[in-house]
């Protein structure tokens, strides 16, 4: 049963992947909901520009995003130097940077799913809640947000999966450092580059498939629970 | 309630002004597209008028001159929408208490138990809205609005999406609301019958304008409002009081300014105010008082007006001490030689008199002691 035991490298890569993807989703979710709300509900000049900017990671090569991140968030970068000087945070070549890269690559998928669910919320339910004495903020948290749950679950799944698979932007921005930025795809890529690494690569491959399936099933179960709640 | 609002929306413009007392049920009546819903949305604060003012119970809710615009959540106005608009993710109980929890206890005049009991929704309390019928949803929606202890209730065709049986299920509760909680109701409908059964006063809207305001009795006796007379089931409305319960005949006598109306007996204390409605098509005219006839009500009066109707029908307006409308054929009018000013007798079958007496709904819901399985509980079958 030795083959069932994970090697230290596999454990590190798996843990790191979960940490990076988890933080990427958790960190971008509130911002994603806010951005989706603004795009769905607010009219302002330059809206299509903002919309385009958010969708850029979908159409650009990930390496380009990674390079832009390096320029902006590197230790000498515009934002990076400020972050280091004032908050003491370093993003380049750390797992935090990997999470940022994953979050940005996954952001358009998250926003799309959340925005669709927001647009599907019956605004007349919101005005009904207003006449019952709830202010706009309370209406958002008690009516709008709960009704968006299916879209939020879908958005989180997409973003989580996209983050797990992030490769190009990550390797460009934070490089491929074992136990710091070497996530599953990077570890797998490394194994394919060394002689005799095929078996290890296949094992990582199986782990990746398992992780993806787990995320899918978990989100499906959550969505079903929500649907059952609505049916009462 | 003092309302004067102007608003342009596309090709349609609303320019309505009316004043009514905040008592009982006031109906906002008009055809679809007359601006009824827009106006109550303005009263609720969901739609902003371009200019004008909205004053309810002496409190200015909107005034373009003084830049007052109270947000909907601070207006203390309950709103019952056509489609219920229950929150699908909350149980019936949470729907009911959604607004209640936001009201300070000192300001509540009704509690959950009272409302649940009044609306008969005890058995639904733990369900989700998806599991409710249309009539049940609408009752929960009424309860939800009522539990915010509002100073005014708005109802936008609350029965329009319901079939006849469901209407009969919800209608009685609306009447009871205004009576039991003394809460004023602004009731939007394009169904005159509903209004005649429920409302005390009426605002008639046409093309975004208020063309007439007044009590139901006064408006129904005005010949210059074709909207109120161009209908198959229109008729006169009379205010009466219970004068006598005749145990021998089983009839209740209702007195009004022109005499006595005999109707099928019902339980109500003597002196109780009862509004009756007599459809024009159920009134016949005779030149001499007929004898040996089953009709119980033969009232003497004079013709005030003859209104040409559609096709071969005409409407004859009679003064019997109150205003009464009779729909007869033009041929019958020629036969009798009816002319304005002429003395005649109006014949009204007892079972054709519809009324809104308290206690009547309960009899109805305990099932059909009265032979009246019409589309609405007040409708009497006269065939």
Interface residues (C-beta under 8 A of the other chain):
Chain A: X122 X124 X125 X127 X128 X129 X130 X131 X132 X133 X134 X135 X138 X142 X143 X146 X147 X149 X229 X230 X231 X232
Chain B: X44 X45 X46 X71 X72 X73 X74 X75 X76 X77 X78 X79 X81 X83 X85 X87 X88 X89 X91 X98 X99 X102 X103 X127 X128 X129 X130 X131 X144 X145 X148
